[in-house]
């Protein structure tokens, strides 16, 4: 499930999973009557604060060298709090240096160590201090401010308690338990990214259908990232060394973008771009980026509606200045109802293709991402199967994309892979400049591990899908390159079963062989029944019929 570069990580996979489990069990114990979604925001924010603090203190220790205070085990202050107290005239210059090197500053009183100590001692000012700390991180900590990062975390919520003392006490308990849980592990700061990702997945599972809004299971992310990081024109030549830019226009918690980054390493992407409509999820995505070591200068996540294209930067009308991306990945909400107003018909994204119907914005999302793809780029998008065969305006959009040679590969996935829906989904791979004059169909719907709640794709299933795409391999009942004239003859319908037969041929039966086997069995039954009846006769019991 990891999405970070683990080269420096000192924890084993087992430890990482155990850390995730420990934190999840704390969440489960402490949330009480609070629903999982609400508690998620508190839990993940505290984990984020712990990560920022660890990262900052490590950098401060390096910066201050021998001047970094060494404290006794009994001294529960943070070393930076001690250094600030001893060097009041040097703190401004120190913070300038830290901004240059780590891109952010955290005052000693807002560090996780200080907050955790306030929680341990049940300090009555914890809630106030935490609120000030969150405000500081949002507005002053980073050079590029992260306004609203904690906007969905209401520390004065009645869900935490009726009055200030009760809420403060509840926060003390939650933070103390998290601090104790983390202390059981020799936590390398990088592994907090893994724990965060694990918890997002666990909360997603607990949220059921709502989770589709913000979480793409890692196994599916791995397929998309595996595809878009290969050379777009010659996939068989292997993975690209670098991508200048990657866009996910429905990025949720950012796990899909991080998976692409993981494939290429921490320096493999020039800049990451994401867009997310849901405010809570948008905040999660920004935290998730920072938590995985992506500097604030290396990503930009925009809060807004993709379908109405309200990100000014993307609405650049000068073609020479319009942003374009090497790779576009997305898992937009399936068959989302939208309002395709007449004015959108003239929108550059849709003008040449048409507007997706009100009942399903699937093609609107696809055309949005495709519009911003570089001529030599590659796009991979997860959509419901309906886009492959539905009629009306969707048929017209699909037909034009095919006639223009933009649909490269169609991958059918198993049902029940998502928290949000049990329906089977597909991945469409699109390119503006596609070399082969055919469409590759991959029927991966029959190869998976069955689970109680969700089905799973194992590494070998994922590897086979990516490898089949990479080398455009054909395999009976699994993959086939279909020429465009055959697709045209099928009315530009992309239903996978039209091109790859999934019917199993019945085995031929050798009647002579079966007849001989039955005759032999009959003979043995007769012999054994005769012997058995002899025993029954001796015992004075009635014989079996022969």
N, C-alpha and C positions, 0 to 999 in steps of 0.2 A: 504493500500500500504506500510505500514511501515515494516522495516526489522530490527529494532533495539530493544533492550530491553528497554521498556518504563517505567520501575519501578520508575525511578527518574524524569520522564518528568512531567513538570507542565502545559503544554499546553493541551487543549482539542483537540479532533480529528478535530473539526470544525476550531479551530485556526490554526492547522497544515495545513489543506487544504487551508485556507485563505492565509496563508503565502506563500504556493506554488503558489497559484493563483496570489498573488501580485507580486512575483518575475517573474512569467511567463509573466504577462502583461508588466512589465518593459522590459523584453527581447524583447517582441513583438514590443514595442514602439521604442526601441533604436537601433535595429539592422539595420534599414534602408535598404539599398540595399544588405547588407551582408547576405549570406544564413544562414539558421538555424544551419547547422553543424559547420560553422566557429564561429558563435556567441556563440554557446554552450560552446566551449572551453574556451572563455574569462569568460563567466558568471559563469561556474562551478568552474573555477580556483579561482575567487574572493570569491566565497562562501566557498571554501576550505580554503583559507587564513584566512577568518573570523573565521572558525571553529578552525583551529590550534591556532590562536591567543587567542580566548576565553578560550580554553582548557589550554593553556600555562599560561595565566594570572591568571586563577583560582588556578592552581598549585603553581604559584609564590606567590600568596597572602597567601596560606597555609604555604608555606616554610618560608616566611619572617615574618609572624605573625604581631605583632604590628609595625614592621619596614616598612611594606608596606605603601607607602604614601597615605594619604587621601586628595584628591584634591577638591577644590571648583568646583561647577557646571560650573562656567565661565572659569575654566582652562581646555583647550582642549588638553593638553599634556597627554600622557599615564602615569599612575603611575610608570611603570617600567623605562620610560625615565628619570623621576625625580630621582628615586632610583639610577640608573646607574650614573647620574651626581653627586649625593651626595656621592657615595661610589665607586670611581674608583678602589681602591685597593682590593675590595671584589668581583668584578664581575667574575673573573676567577673561584674562589671557588664556587660561587653561580651557575655558569653554569655547573660545575662538578656535583653538587648536583642535578640540574634539569635533566641532562642527565641520572643520576641514577634512578630518580623517574618518569619522564615523557617520557624518551627515546629521547627527542629532545630539541633543544634550538632555540629561535628566538630572534634576536637582537631587541631592542626597536624600532629602526627606520623602521623595516620591519613589525611590528605588524599592524593588520588591522586598529586599532584606529589611528595610525600615518599616514597610507596611506590614510584613509578616510578624515582626516583633511587636508592633502595636496590637495586632490581632491576638498574639500569644498572651499578652498581658491585659487583654480586654480593655484597651485604652478607649476612653469615651470619645476621643476626638478622631477615631479611625475613619468614620464615614466622611467627616468634613475634609480630612487630609486626602482621602482617596478621591473625592470630588475635585479638589484643587489639583491633584496629580493628573487626573484625566483631562482637565481643562488645559493644564500646562502642556501635556503631550499633544493635544489637538492644535493648540494655537502658537506655542513658542518653542516646542522641542525640536521640530524639524525645520530646515530652511524652507522647504515647500510645505506650507501648513496643511495639516490633515484635519481641517475643520469638520466637526460633526462625527468624528471617528467613533466616539462613544455615545452618540446621540440616542441610541435605542436602549441604553442602560440607565434605567431610572433608579438611582440609589435611594430615592425617597418613596419608592413604590410601596403600597400597602401589602404587596405580595411578600415583601421581606419582613413586614411587621407593622403593627398599628401606629406606633409612635417612634420617635427618634431612638430612644434607648433600646427598644426591641429590634429595630432595624440594624442598629450598630452592633448589637450582640449577635444577630444572625450573620452579619458580614464577618465578624470576628471568628465565628465557628467555621464558616465556609473557607475563609482564607487560611486559618490554622490547619484545617484538615488537608487542604491542597499542599501547603508547605510541608506537612508531615509526609504526605504521599510522595512528593518529589524527593524528599530527603532520603527515602529508602534506596534511591538509585544514585549512582555516581553520574549525575546528569550532565552529559556533554550538551552544550547549548544547542548544537545542531539537531539533537534528537527531540527537542521540544517541538520542532516543526513536524516530526513524525507523529508525536503524541497529539498535536493539534489536528492533524489530518485524520487520525484515527477517531478522535472525538467527533469531528464533523460528520464522519461516516456513521458513527453510533447514534448521534442525535438525528441524523437523516433517517435512519432505520426506525427510530422511535416516533418520528413525525409522520410516517406513512406518506400519504399522497402529497402533502405539502412539500416534501423533500425534493420533489422533482424540480422545484423552483431554484434550488441552489446547489445540488450535488450530482455530479456525474461519477458513477462507480469507477474506481481506479482501473479496473480491467478494460473498460470501454475507452477510457481516456488513453490507455496504452496503445490501443489500435490506432486511434486518430493521430496521436503524437508520432507513432511509428511510421505512419504514411506521410505526414507533412514534413518530416525531417529528412526524408530521402530526397535525392536529387529529383526535381519535379519533371524534367524532360527525359532524363535517363535514370529511372529508379534503380536499375540493376547495378549502376556504378556505386551505389551505397549512400550512406548518410552524409549530408552536407556538413562542412565544418562550422558554418555560421549562417544564421538568418539575420538580416538587418532588423526585421520587424515581424511580430505575430499579433493577430487580432482575434479576440473572442468577443463577439457583439452581444452575447447573452451569458456573461462569464460566471454568474453565480458566485460561489466562494473562491473561484480562481484556480480550482484544482486541475482543470484541464490545461490551462496556460502553464502551470507549474510542472505538469507532466512533460510538456514540450521542452521546457527549460531543462528538466532533469535529463532528457535524452541527449541534449547538446552540451551539458555541463554549464557551470555558473557564468561562463563568459561566451556562451554560444549564441546568445540573442542580443542584438543591439538594443532594442527596447520592446517591452511588452505593453500591449494596449488591450483594455477591456472596457466593456460597458455593461451596466446592470441597472435595471429599473427599480428593484426592491431595495429600499434604504438599508434595512438590516443586513441583507446579503451583500450589498455594496460595501458596507463597513467591514464585514467578515473578509471580503476579498482583499481589501487594503491591508488589514492585519495579517492575512495569510501570506501576502507577498513579503512584507517586512520580516515576518517570522521565519520565512525560508531564506533569509539572507539577500533578498532582492533590494538593492538600495532604492531610496525614494526617487533618485534621478534615473533609474532603470525601468520604471513602469509608470503608466498613467491609466487610472481607472476612472471612468466617467459615470456619474449617476444620472440616468435619463432613459427615455423611451427610444428604443432602436427603430421601431416601425415608423414613428413620426420623424425620426432622424433629427432629434433636437440637440445633438452635439455640434455646435457651430463649426468646430475645426473640420468636421467631416463634410460640411455643406459647402466647401470651397468650390466655386463654379469655374475657376480657371483650371483647365485640365492639367496644365503644367505644374500647378501647385497642389492639386488634389492629393490627399494622402493615399498611398497604395501599399499593400502588405505582401511580403514574401509568402506568408502562410496565414490562412484563415481557418479557425476551428470553431465549432459551435454545437451546443446541445440545447436548442431553443425549446420553449414549451410546446408540446405537441398539439396540433389542431386548435390553436389559440384563436378565440373569437376576436375580431378587430373591426375597425370602422374604416373601410377603404373609400375615403371621401374622393369626390371627382377630381379635386385639385391634385391628388396623389398620382392620378393618371399621367400627369405631365412631369412627375418626379423623374430625374435622370436614372434612378435605380430601376424603375419599372416601365419607363416609356416604350422601350423596344420589345417588351415581353407581355405586358398586361398586368392587371391587378389581381392578386390572389382573392378568392371568394371570402365573404364575410365570415363564413363558418370555419375557415381554416387558414391561418396566416403562414402556413408552412413555406409556401413558395415566396412569400414576401420576405421572410427571414433569409431564405436562400439567396434571393436576388440582391438583397442588401449586402450580404457578405461578398457575393460574386462581383458586385460593382467595384468594390475596393481592392480586389485582388490584382496583383501585378501581372503583366502579360505572361511572365515566365513563372508565376507563382502556382500554388496548389491549395485547394480548399477541401476540407473534409467536414461533413455536417451529418448529425444524427437526426433522422426524421421518421415519422410513422410510415408504414408500408403503403398507405393510401396514396402518397405522392407518386407512386410507381404506376398506378393504373386509373386513378379517378378521372372522370370526364370533365366536360365544360371548359372553363377558362384554365383550369390546371392542366388539362390535356394540351391546350394551345401553348402554354408556357413550356411544358415538358418537350413538346414537339420542336419548338424553336431552338431550345437548348441543344437538343440532339442533332437537328439539321445543321446548326452552327458548329457542331463538333466539340461541345463543351463538357459533356458528361463522359467521364473516363471509366469509372468503375462503379458497380452497384453491389453492395455487400449485404446479404440478408443475415440478421442475427437471431439467436433463439428468443423465445418468449420469456417473460418474467425475469428480466435482468435488472430492472429498475425498481426503486422503492415506490415511485410515483404511479406506475402502471404495469399491468401484466401483459400488454400487447407486444407482439414482436415488432422490432424496429429495423431500419436499414441505415446504412451509411452510404451517402453519395459522395464520390470524389469528383471534383470539377476542376477544369483547367481552361485557361483562355487560349493557350496554344498547345493542342494535344497532338502527339505524333501518330499513334496507331489509329487506323481508320476502322475501329471496331469498339465495342464496349465490353469490358471484362465483367462477367457475372460471377460472384462467389456465393455459393449457398452454404453459409456457416451455421445454419439454423439447427442442425442436427447434432452438432458436436459441442457438448457442454457437460458440466457436472451438476446433477440435480440437487437442489437444496430444499430445506423445509419451507422457507419463506421466499427466497430468491434463488434462481439458478445462477451458476457461476461459470465464467470462462477461465480455464486454467492457462498457465503460461504456454503450454504446448498448442492450445487452441489459438491463442493470440498470435504466437509466432507463425503458425501456419497461415493465418489470414494475411499478415503483413508480408510474409515471404511470397505468397501467391500473387499479391499485388505487385511486389517488387520485381519478380521475374516473369510476370504475366503467364504463369504456368496453367495448363489445362489439366483437369483430372475428372474422370467420370463421376457423375453425381455430385461433384463439388465445385468445379470451376470451368468456365467456358468463355472463349473470346467469340463474340457474336458480331458478324459483319453488319454494317449499317443497312444493307438492302433487306436483310431478314427482319431487322427491327422495323423498318418502313413497312414491310409486308404485314407486320403485326399491328399496324396502326400506331406505332410509336408507344405501344404499351410496354412497360418495363417489368411486368410481373415476372419474378424470377422463375416460377414453375413453367412458364412458356418456353424457356430456353435451356433449363437444366431439369431433366427428368428426375423426380425423387421416388418414382414408383419402383418397388423392388420386384425383380423378375422371380416368378415362382420356380422352385427347383424342379427339374424333370424327375419323374418317378419311374424307376425300372420295374415294370409290373411283373416280369418273370422272376426277378430276384425277390420281390415282396411275396409272390405266390409261394416260392420255395421255402422262405422263412416261416410263413404262416403254417404251411403243411408240416414242417419240422416241429413247430411249437405244438400243434394239434396232437401229433404223435406222442410227444413227451408228456403232455397233459394226461393223455389216455393211460399211458404206462404208469405214471405216478398215482393217478386216481385208483387204478387196480391194486397197487401195493397198499395204498392207504386203506382201501376197503377190506383187505385181508386182516389188517390190525383191528379194524372196527368189528369184524366178524368174531375174532378171538375174544374181544371184550364184550360181545353180546350186544353191540350197538348197531343201529340201522346203517346201511351203506350209503355212500354218496351216489347220486344218479350219474350214469355214464352215457 
